[in-house]
Protein backbone atom coordinates (compact mmCIF):
# COMPACT_ATOMS: atom_id res chain seq x y z
CA UNK A 1 0.00 0.00 0.00
CA UNK A 2 2.86 2.40 0.80
CA UNK A 3 4.27 2.07 -2.72
CA UNK A 4 0.89 2.83 -4.29
CA UNK A 5 0.45 5.89 -2.06
CA UNK A 6 3.89 7.10 -3.15
CA UNK A 7 2.97 6.52 -6.80
CA UNK A 8 -0.25 8.52 -6.36
CA UNK A 9 1.66 11.36 -4.69
CA UNK A 10 4.11 11.37 -7.58
CA UNK A 11 1.25 11.48 -10.08
CA UNK A 12 -0.64 14.25 -8.27
CA UNK A 13 2.53 16.33 -7.95
CA UNK A 14 3.50 15.52 -11.56
CA UNK A 15 6.97 14.72 -10.21
CA UNK A 16 8.26 11.24 -11.12
CA UNK A 17 11.31 11.70 -8.88
CA UNK A 18 9.09 11.37 -5.79
CA UNK A 19 8.86 7.62 -6.47
CA UNK A 20 12.59 7.44 -5.72
CA UNK A 21 12.79 10.00 -2.91
CA UNK A 22 9.73 9.35 -0.74
CA UNK A 23 9.90 6.63 1.91
CA UNK A 24 7.23 5.09 4.18
CA UNK A 25 8.39 7.51 6.89
CA UNK A 26 8.04 10.58 4.64
CA UNK A 27 5.61 13.31 5.70
CA UNK A 28 2.87 13.53 3.08
CA UNK A 29 2.35 17.28 3.30
CA UNK A 30 5.87 18.54 3.96
CA UNK A 31 8.07 16.02 2.14
CA UNK A 32 5.78 15.69 -0.88
CA UNK A 33 4.94 19.40 -0.79
CA UNK A 34 1.23 19.17 -1.50
CA UNK A 35 -0.73 22.38 -1.83
CA UNK A 36 -4.45 22.48 -1.00
CA UNK A 37 -5.69 21.61 -4.50
CA UNK A 38 -3.18 18.77 -4.79
CA UNK A 39 -4.32 17.49 -1.38
CA UNK A 40 -7.91 17.30 -2.61
CA UNK A 41 -6.82 15.48 -5.77
CA UNK A 42 -4.65 13.14 -3.68
CA UNK A 43 -7.54 12.24 -1.37
CA UNK A 44 -9.88 11.63 -4.32
CA UNK A 45 -7.26 9.44 -6.01
CA UNK A 46 -6.76 7.47 -2.78
CA UNK A 47 -10.50 6.87 -2.46
CA UNK A 48 -10.69 5.68 -6.06
CA UNK A 49 -7.58 3.49 -5.92
CA UNK A 50 -8.41 1.73 -2.66
CA UNK A 51 -12.20 1.75 -3.08
CA UNK A 52 -12.66 3.53 0.21
CA UNK A 53 -14.66 6.48 1.40
CA UNK A 54 -12.57 8.50 3.85
CA UNK A 55 -14.59 9.51 6.91
CA UNK A 56 -13.39 13.03 7.58
CA UNK A 57 -15.08 12.94 10.98
CA UNK A 58 -12.43 10.44 12.09
CA UNK A 59 -9.63 11.79 9.91
CA UNK A 60 -6.93 13.79 11.66
CA UNK A 61 -4.15 15.87 10.12
CA UNK A 62 -1.70 13.68 12.08
CA UNK A 63 -2.62 10.80 9.75
CA UNK A 64 -0.57 12.62 7.11
CA UNK A 65 2.57 12.75 9.25
CA UNK A 66 3.95 9.76 7.37
CA UNK A 67 2.97 7.50 4.51
CA UNK A 68 2.96 4.45 6.79
CA UNK A 69 0.65 6.15 9.32
CA UNK A 70 -1.71 7.16 6.52
CA UNK A 71 -1.57 3.63 5.18
CA UNK A 72 -2.54 2.24 8.59
CA UNK A 73 -5.43 4.72 8.80
CA UNK A 74 -6.67 3.57 5.39
CA UNK A 75 -6.50 -0.12 6.36
CA UNK A 76 -8.51 0.51 9.54
CA UNK A 77 -11.01 2.69 7.68
CA UNK A 78 -11.51 0.13 4.93
CA UNK A 79 -11.99 -2.68 7.45
CA UNK A 80 -14.64 -0.62 9.27
CA UNK A 81 -16.69 0.08 6.13
CA UNK A 82 -19.64 -2.13 5.30
CA UNK A 83 -18.99 -4.53 2.45
CA UNK A 84 -21.01 -3.88 -0.69
ABEGO torsion letter per residue (X at the ends): XAAAAAAAAAAAAGBAAAAAABBAABBAAAAAGBBAAAAAAAAAAAAAAAGBBBBAAABBAAAAABAAAAAAAAAAAAAABBBX
